[in-house]
Amino acid sequence: MQDQLQEIRKACEGLEYPSESDTPFDVIQWPATGAATAQAQVASHNRPGRKIEEVTPDDFFAELFEGDDGDRYRRLRATLEGHVKNLKIFRVGSGEVHVDIYLLGQSASGDWIGLHTISVET
């Protein structure tokens, strides 16, 4: 598990999610216990009542692939999809200034692993 997390950490090192305040990615690992779906996991790690919106990986990465770091984002996506089952992407807090973004899936051991960043949208 630690090797997987290290590879994900290396793939996102130096990358920032482009928004009004470019924000780096944080590697996350949540135990397999608790909520059974990726969306339920995300909900359990956020304040109740925040809007959760699922975005397809194709839609999420499309704009990122076109930027200066496009090749790095392609490697990041490949790394994530190589280490998690059923990669899901969620935007939490649509309509708020700080929108949490989670790229999340389950590892072979069942733990939830992936990335978190923040998009500042005014």
N, C-alpha and C positions, 0 to 999 in steps of 0.2 A: 504494500500500500504506500509506504513512504517513497518508493521509487517512482510510482505513478504521480504522486503529488509533486515530487521534485521535477519531473519532466514537464508537468503542467506549469509549475512555477517558472521554469527556465523558458518555456514557450511564450509566456506573457511578460517576461522581464523587459522593462523599458517601454512597453506598450502602454498607451493611455487611450481611454475611450474618448473620442472627440465630442465635446459639447461646449457649452459656454465656459466651463471650467474643466479642462482635460484632466481626467482622473485615472490613476493606475488601477490595475486589477488586483484583487486579493484572492488568494486560494482559500477555498472553504472545504471543510470536511465535517459532515454531520453524521452521527451514528445511525445505523440501520433501524434502530428502535424508534418508535413514535409513528408519525404520519406515514401512510403507505404510498402516497404519490408525490411526485416532484412538486406539484402545485401546493399540496397540503404541507409539505416541508417548508416551502417558501412562506406560506401564510403563517406557520407556527413561529417563524423567525422574524416576523414583522408585527407592527401594532395592528390590532383588530380594526377592520373597517377600511383598510387601504385597498384601493382597486388593484387587482392583479390581472394583467393582460399577458397572454402567451403570444410569442412571436416565433415564426418558424426560423430555423437556423439559416435557411436560404435568404429570407428577408433581412435578418439581423446582419449577416455578413456581407450582403451585396454591396452596400455603400462603403463598407470598410475595405473591401477588396479593391475598390477603385482609387483609394487614397495612396499616399506616399508609402505607407507601411503595408500595402496590399499583400505582398509575398509573406510577410510575417503573420498577418491575420490568416492567410491560407494554412500556414504551418500550425498556428494556434488551433484552428478548427480541426485539422487532421489529428493533432495531438489529443484534443478533447474527445473526439469521436473514437480514437483508438483506445481510450482508457475508460470510457463510460458507456453504459448501455442506454440507448434512447435519450440522447441529448435534448434537453428542453431549455427554452429561453423565456424568461419572464421579466416584464417591466412592472414594478410595484410603485404605485403612487402616481399614475397618469393624471396630469392636470396639476400636480404639485410642482414646486420649484426643484426639489431634489427627488429624482426618480431612481430607485434602486433597480439595478439590472443583475439578474442571476442567470448564469449558464450552468446547468446542473444535470447530472445523471447519476446512475448507480454504478459503483465499481463492482468487480467480480465478487468481492466479499459482502456486497449489499449496502455498504456505506454510501451516503450521498456525497459526491465530490464535484468540484467545479470552481467557478469564479464568480466574484461579485465586483461590481463597480457602481459608480453613481453618475447619472447624467443630470447636469444642471440646465434647466429649461425655464427661461423667464419669458 
